């Protein structure tokens, strides 16, 4: 996450593909040229190589503060819909890759055997740091266009009980369709298509009293308002689907989305218990640039016998990204003075709490196929609650509150500090106690909290943090075949549920850009293509 030492970057010069016996992923990979265009959701990063007079390399070791060199130029860009592959569905003029194929390994093989110039050429290779939603989506998208991508994830397994819930909006659904119609179909089949939305307000104070829904008074006018609210809640999801080619709102467990994406990848390209240890940018004698990196396990041993060399590396390792810290030496995320408690429960368990269960097996406050969000009428109170049917008889719930509201309603509990991570048995217990005190007058929240598991996949307590967009000065610190995606690039607050959707857009856009650039250069040049 930082340079190996406080001295200047080491000078590294290598002949083409002679990197000290460094390990390659399923082949040596293609040549990286002078420019790689990387589209990250709404932000386009034009990554330009440093002057060729320099034959130095930039290297970092994952500890302490870091920095980099060169420049990144950013500009706004609209998202793109449609297939990943360029017109003709070809990766090169000599090989076709089917975007909807579920065999991503076949796609990589097709690209690997593609004829270019005088003979066969190995595909570009990519290392993706982070196996969350963004990292796995990026790996699927890149392999679909023939790039030999591998994911390195620090967790020891992809736990099917991990994470909470999220919403896939039309832009996220379109991104999945762009990666592959089969991918979108598989993901949406594991979630819930929302056909009803409700957004009532609650009347309460800083101490959490009277946490009841606001009930309008006035006879016919009140009744009409209530009916109109329900009609709007039912019509809005339908209109959304009509306006977006059938792509509506799908709610899904985070773990279900992760599992669905992983199902499109061969096990051989997902490397677990692998934390980034060293990262180095190489400039070869012929002017090409590559990245060389090492990973270590939790016990401190190396994941591979030799360093891994790839054509480019993508940091998909979240808001506290090791890759981002390495190349940008970034400041800490912005804390917004708010705590959120989240969990996923078996909706059937709510009957044990005394909650009335409807005919479809869901409580009135969180109907089947619905999404309910409510907030304090007085915004200074700052309490928000969300319930979503995430499919499979599961209910996602979230409750958030400003620090001031937590302090007022939970005077006897220890506040959740931003100075230390929320983990461990003690902090988990504190988080549960703080949630119970803060939402004591909210029977829907307390019922969900009561049946939320205490172990893995139970209650998640966290602070709301994000980062501002990179300034030109910050973005100018680094250049080379390394980029960021998802929360590592542009973390956002969960208020509008766009975090996962932006990560999916990143994957679709970057893969489409690389595929189009690679094909165009191959068609216009008799030599090795450049990106």
N, C-alpha and C positions, 0 to 999 in steps of 0.2 A: 504494500500500500504506500510505500515511500521509496525513495532511492536507497540503494544499498549502503551508501555512506554520505557524508556531508560534502565530499569532494565532487568535482565536476564529473559529468557522465563518462563512462569508460569508452575507449575507442575500440570498436569491433568492426573488422572488415573480413568478409568471408567470400570465397568464390561461390558461384551459383550452386546451391544445393549441397555445399560442403560446410555443414554447421557442426563440426566436431562430433559427428555420429549422433546428432540429436534425433529423437524419435519423431516420426511422422505418423499421422493418423490415417491408416489405410492408404498409404501412398504419399508422395512427396508434395502434392498440391501444385496448383498453377502459379504462374508468375504474377506478382502484384506490380502494377505500373505506377505512374506518377500521380494518379488521381483516383480517389474512390468516393463516389457520391453516396451519402447515407441519408435516407429520409427517416426521420423519427417522428411519427405522428404528424403534428402540425408544424414541426420544425425540421428544416432541411439543413444538414451540416455538410458543407463542401470541404472535404479534407484533402488538403494539398500537401504534397511532399516537400521537405526542406530542400535547399539548394544542393545540387549534386556535387558541389565542391567539397562538401563535408562527407566524410565516411565514418562518422561517429555513430554510436548507438545510445539510446536512452535506456537506462535500466533502473529498476526499483526493487526494493525488498519490502515485504508487507509488514512494516512496523514504523511508527512515527509519522512525521509530516513528509509530504512529497511535492513534486512539481513536475514540470515538463518543458517542452520547447516547441516552437513552431506556431501555427495559427489555425483556428477553426472559424470559418465564416458562416454565420447563421442568417436565414431569411425565412419568412412565413411561407407556408405552402398548403394548398388544399389537399385533402385526402383523395384517394383514387379508388374507384370501385372496379370490379371486373376480375378477370383471370390473372394469375401471377405471371404466366409466361407471355412473352411478346407475340405479335401476330404470327401465325403459322405454327404456334405451339412448339417451337424449336429452341433448344438450348444452343446448338450450333447448326450449321447447315447440314451436318451429317447425322444428327441424332434427334429424335423426338422424345419428349418426356411428357407423359400424361398428367395433368395437374390433379385430376381426381383419383389417381391411383392410390390405393391404401398401402402399397408396397413402396415405402420410401427408400428402402435399400435398393430396389430395382431402379428407382429414379437416379440414385447416385451412380449405380453401375452403368446406366445408359450414358450419363455424362462422362463417366470415366473412359468409356470406349469410343466417345465421339471423335470423328475424324476432323483434324484441324491442320491445314497446311499439308505437310508431307506424311503425317501419320497420326497415331492415337496420342491423346493428351490426357494427363491426370486432371481431376477436377480441382477447383479451388478448395482450400481447406480452411475451416473456421473453428475457433475455440470459443465456446459460450460459457461465461462464468455465471452460474446461478441456474437452478433447476425449478424455479417457480413458474407462474403462468407465462411471463414474458420470455423466459429462457427456453422453455419447452416449445412455445409457439414459434419462436424464432428458429429453433432447430428443425421443426417440421417444415416450416416455410422454405428455409434454405435448402434442405435436402430434396424438397419437391422440385427445385430448379437445378438440381445436380451438384450443389455445393456440399462438400464432405464436412458436415458440421457435427461437433460433439459437445455435449453438455457436461460440465463439472459442477457438482452440487456438494456443499459441505455437510448436509444432513446425511445420516447413515442409511436412511430409507425414505421412500416416498410414502409417508404415513397416510392411510386412507381416512384417518380421523382428524387430520390436521386442518387448521384454518377454520374460517367461519363461513359466511355467505357473501355473495356479490350479485350485482345486476349486470346483465349484458344488454346494452342498449342497441339500437339499430346500427350505429357505427361499428360496434364490436361484432355484431352478427355479420355485417358485410365484410369485415376484415377476415373472419373465419371462412366465409364463402370464397373470398379471394384466394386464401391459402388452399382451399379445396372444398367443394360442395359436400363431400363425404365427411370432412372434418366438422363443418358446421352442423350437419345432421346428427353426428354422433354426440357432439357437445349439447345441443339443444334437447336431445332425447333424454339426457341425464338430469335435466333441470325441469323447471315449471314455466310454461307460457302464461304470463300474467294477463288476465282478462278483467281485472277489477282493481281499482286504486282508490284509496281514501286518504285524506289529509286533514283530520280534525285538529282543532286546537284545544289545549287544556288550560284550566284556570288554576294556578298555584302561586306560591310565593317562594322566596329564597329558601325557606326552611322546608320546602317540599310538601306543605299542607294543601289539602283540597286538590289533589292531582286528578281531577275529574274532567271529562270532556265538556267543553262549553256547549250549553244547551240554549238555543235561541228561544225567546218567549214571544207570544203574540198570536196564538191561534193559527189561522189560515196561513199567514205569512211565514210563520215558523215551520209549519208542515211543508209548505211549498219549497222553502229553502232546503229542507232536509231531503226531499225527493229530488230536487235539482242537483244537489251534491252527489247523490247516489248515481244519477243518470250520467253526470259528467265523469264520474269515476269509472263507469262501465264503457262509455263512448271513447274516452281518451286513448286507451290501449288499442281499440279497434281502428281508430283514425291513424294512429301511429303506424300500425301494420300496413294500412292501405297506402299511406304516403311513402313508405319505404320498401316497397316490393315484397311485402310479406314479412319483413324483418321487424318484429315488435320488441317487447321487453321480456327477457327470459331471466328468471332468478335461479341461482344454482349454488350448490356448496362449492367453496374454493377447492376442496380436495377432489370433488367430482370433476371439476374442470381440469385440474392438474392431471388426474388419472386418465381422462379422455384424451388429452393431448399426448400423454406418454404412450398410449396404446398405438399411436401411429409411428412410433420410433422403435428400432431394434434395440434390444437390451444392451448390445455392445457399444452403443454410442451415448449411454447415460452412465456417468462415472460418479458414484456416491462416495461419501466420506472424503471429499476432495476440496480442500481449502486452498485458495490461491496463495502462493508463498513468494515467488519471484516473477517479475515481468520485465521483459527486455525487448526493445525495438531494434531490429537489425537492419542495416543498410548494406546490401551485398555489393560485390565488386561490379556487377553489371547494372547497378542502379536500382534494382528491385528492393522492396522493403518487405520484411516479414516480422513476426513477433515470436519470441521464444519465452516460454513460461514453465514454471514448475508448480506442482501441487503437493500438499502434504496431508496426511491423515491426522486424526485427533491424537493419536499416540506419538506424533512427531515424525513418523517415517515417511519417506517419499512415496507418492502414488505410482510413479514410473521410475524406471532405472535411469533414464536419461531425460533431459529437458524436451518439451514438446515444441515443435516449430510449426507454425501455421501462417497462412497468408494474411489472416486478420483475426482480431479478437473482439468480442462483444461483451461488455459488462452488463449483465442482467441480474445483478446481485442486490437489488433493492435500494431503499433510501439511504442506507448506511454503506453504500457500495465501496468495496475495497478497490475496484478498478477506478472509480471516479476519484477517490482520494489519492490514488497513485498518480494519475495523470493531471489532476487539477489542484491537488492540495487543498480541497474544499473546506469551507467553514462548516460548523455544526448546523443541523437543520433548524428551522424556525419553530419554536414551541408556541402554540396558540392558546395556552392556558385552559385547556379542556381535556377531560378524560372520557374515554368511551369504553363501555363494557359490552362484550359480544359473546354469543354462544349459538350452538345449533342443538336442538333437542328433538326427541321423538315426540310428536304431537300427542300421541296416545297417552303419554305419561302425565299430561296436564289434568286428566280426569281425577288423578289422585290428590290434586290440590283443591278440589271442590269447584273448579271452573266448569261452567256449563259448556258442553260440547255439542256442536250442531250435527245435523244428519250426515254431513260429509266428513265428519271426524275432526273438524277444526273448531276452535272456539270462536265466539262472535267477534272478539277484538282482532282476530287474525283469520279471516275466512279463507277457505281453500281457493287456490288459484289467484290469490290476491296479494297486494302489497299495501301496507298501512304505515303511514308516517304521521306523527303528531308532535307538536312542539308547544312550549309555553306561550300563552298569548302575550305575556310580557317578556320580550326578548332579553331583558336584563337578567331574568331568572336563568335562562339558558339551558333548560332541559329539553332533550329531544328523544323520541322513541321511534323505533322502526321494527316492523314485523313483516317477514316474507315467507311465503310457501316456497321452499326450494326443491320440491319434488321428493318422491320416495317416502312420504309420510314424515318429512322433516320440516321443522320450523326454525327459521333464523330470527334471532332477536338482537337488537342493539339498543343501548341506552347511553346517552351522553349528557354531560353537565359541565358548566364552567367551574373553575376552581372555587370561585366565591360561593356558588351554590353548594358545592360539596362541603366546604368548611362550615357553612351555616347549618346544614342538615346532618352532618356527621362529626359533631364536635368531639365525640369520644373515640373516633377512629383516626388512624394515621393517614394523612393525605398521600396520594400517589405522587411521588416526586419525579420531576423530570431529570434529576441528576443521576439516577440509577435506572437500569433496565428493569422492567416488570417481569421477573421470573423467580423461580424457586418457590418452595412450599410456603415460606413465611409471607412473601409478597403476594402470592396467589390468595392466601387467606385474608390478607389485608384488603386486596381488591374486592373480594366477595363481600366482606363486611362493609366496606365503603359503599358499594353498590346497593346493598340492602338498606343502609341508612339513608342514602340519598333519595331512593325511590320507594320509601316505606309506604307512602300513600298511593302508590300505583299498583293495584292488585295484579294487573297483567304482567308487569315487570317482575314483581316478587314471585309470582307463580312460575314464570319461566326460569328465574334464577334458582328456585328451589329444586327443579328437576334437571338443571344443567350439571353434567358430570363434573367431578372434581379432578379427574386425571387428565391424560392426554386427550386433546380434542374437547376439553371442557370450556371453562370461562377464560376468555382472553381480555386482559385489561391493558390498555395502552393510552398514551397521550397522542393528541392530534398534532402532527408535525408535517411540515412540507419544506420545500425550498423555492426561492424565487427563481425565475428564469435566469440563465447565465447572461451576464453582461458581456459586451464585446471584449472588455479587458480580461475577464475570467476565461472566456472562450478562446482567447488568443494564446493561452499558455501551452497548448499541445497540438501536435499534428502527427499524423501517421496512420497506419492500418489498425487503429483501435477506436472503438466508438461505444456509446452507451445506449441503453434501451429501457423502456418502462420507468419504474420509480428511480432507477439509477440516473436517468436522464432528466425526468420531469415529474417528480413526485407531486401529487395533488391531494387535497383533503377529500375525505369520502362523502362530502355533502351531496354531490350529484352522482356518485357511483361510477366515476369515469376511469379510475386507475387501471383496472384490468382491460377496459376497452381501448385505452390509448396504447397499452402494451401490445395488444393484438394488432392494432393499426401499424405500430412500429414494425412488427414482424412482416406483415403483408407488404408494406411499402419498401422496406429495405430489400427483401427478396426480389420484388418486381424490378426495382432499380438496378440491382446487380445483374439480374437476368437480361434485362433490356440492354444495358451497357455492354455486357460481355458478348451478346449476340451481335450487336451493331458493330463492335470493333472486330469481331471475327469475320463478319461479312465484308468489311472494308479493308482488311489488311491480310497480307499473305503470311505475316509473321505471327508471333505470339500475341494474343489479344491483351489489351490493357484495360484497367478499370479505373 
